[in-house]
Amino acid sequence: MVKEDVLSDILYNLARLRKWGESHTSFDNIAKGFPKHVRGDVKKVGKYALKKGYILSKPTSYGMEVSLNPQKSSEIKGIIKRYHKDAFSHK
């Protein structure tokens, strides 16, 4: 069972950093900002997001890089909005 709040937080963090498509960050960075006791779950949920296609991977010589899948942007934004109501509202 995937913790949807953690999935939403991961996707939200990547969206805030504007990591869509060709803009990548290290897979290890997705756990940053989470409490240490939750980081194991964050990595598992991150792998789930890769499997579901929410996150794209790019293997490099120095590790795996990830970014949000722009083809699933509406689905990703829907997941984010469930836990972050004001995520995409421009004031």
C-alpha positions in Angstrom: 0.0 0.0 0.0 1.5 3.3 -1.1 1.3 6.3 1.3 -0.4 8.7 -1.0 0.5 11.7 1.2 4.2 10.9 0.8 3.7 10.4 -3.0 2.0 13.8 -3.1 4.9 15.4 -1.1 7.5 13.9 -3.5 5.7 15.1 -6.6 5.1 18.5 -5.0 8.7 19.0 -4.1 9.8 18.1 -7.7 7.2 20.4 -9.2 8.2 23.3 -6.9 11.8 22.8 -8.2 10.4 22.8 -11.8 11.9 19.3 -12.4 9.7 18.5 -15.5 11.0 16.6 -18.5 14.6 17.5 -19.3 15.3 19.1 -15.9 16.7 16.4 -13.6 17.7 16.0 -10.0 19.3 13.0 -8.3 17.0 10.3 -7.0 18.7 10.6 -3.6 17.4 14.2 -3.4 13.7 13.2 -3.2 14.2 12.2 0.4 15.6 15.7 1.4 13.2 17.6 3.6 11.6 14.6 5.1 12.2 13.4 8.7 14.9 10.8 9.0 12.4 8.1 10.2 10.3 8.5 7.0 13.1 8.4 4.4 12.9 4.6 3.9 9.3 5.0 2.9 10.1 8.0 0.7 12.5 5.9 -1.3 10.0 3.1 -1.7 7.3 5.5 -2.8 9.8 7.1 -5.2 10.3 3.7 -6.8 6.5 3.2 -7.0 6.3 6.6 -8.8 8.9 5.5 -11.3 7.0 2.3 -11.9 3.7 4.2 -12.4 5.4 6.6 -14.8 4.9 9.8 -12.7 8.6 10.2 -12.5 11.0 9.6 -15.4 14.5 8.2 -14.8 17.8 9.0 -16.5 20.7 6.7 -15.6 24.1 8.6 -15.5 27.6 7.6 -14.6 27.2 9.3 -11.2 23.8 7.8 -10.3 20.1 7.9 -11.3 18.6 11.3 -12.1 14.8 11.8 -12.1 12.2 14.3 -13.3 8.4 14.6 -13.5 6.8 13.1 -16.6 5.2 16.1 -18.5 2.9 13.7 -20.3 1.2 12.9 -17.0 1.1 16.5 -15.7 -2.6 16.7 -15.2 -2.6 13.4 -13.2 0.4 14.5 -11.2 -1.2 17.9 -10.4 -4.4 16.1 -9.3 -2.4 13.9 -6.8 -0.6 17.0 -5.5 -3.8 19.0 -5.1 -5.3 16.3 -2.8 -2.8 17.2 -0.1 -1.6 20.6 -1.1 -4.8 22.6 -1.9 -3.1 25.8 -2.9 -0.3 24.2 -4.9 -1.1 25.6 -8.3 -3.2 28.6 -7.5 -1.5 31.8 -8.7 -2.4 34.8 -6.6 
